[in-house]
Amino acid sequence: MAELLKDRAFYEKSGGGVTLSGGEPTFQGGFCELLMRGLKDQGISTGLDTCGLCSQNVLDRLLPYTDLVMYDLKLFDPDLHIQFTNLPNRQILENLNYLHEYQRTHSHSFNLWIRTPLIPGATASEDNISAIGHFLADHLDGCISRWELCAFNNLCRDQYTRLGLEWAYANKPLLTQAELMHWQMVAKSSGIDPELVLVTGSTRIE
């Protein structure tokens, strides 16, 4: 708290606050609860950046002190989710529905952003983006304020090299601007409110 409060002037000037990210912050739910509660007591806005793979009990502890939830939704197909992450996505989808129910039944309100990385050969497929959009439209209508498609980022490549590790996407180029706009149109055509769709990230210079 002492370190974070040193930047109070920046939060106030920018209109922002403190986001707990990671890794996965919900793995340290008790610490995050105390920290977020302290920040709210100081009048500082809070954000939670999560993959959603946590218990609803942890969400119950954190949501009262959260102003913004940034929720990763990478793959909708359960088999592909296991293939690429080694874990199922059932709890992730269930927790998204739980966030919707929480907003409906609790007086405390928070913004909910869905974030989908556009990874070539993995998440960046028409079937996946369309399926996510249909799910958001059918189950979270009126609940989310943004669906952000995050362009593939290869900045971590050098970190893998320094660690002596191979990275499966080391030779994948950045998306072109045309490709990024294509995925934006796929998302906007998926059934969700097109105004909620946003694309971010660097693209390849052609």
Order of alpha helices (4+ residues) and beta strands (2+ residues): alpha-alpha-beta-alpha-beta-alpha-beta-alpha-alpha-beta-alpha-beta-alpha-alpha-beta
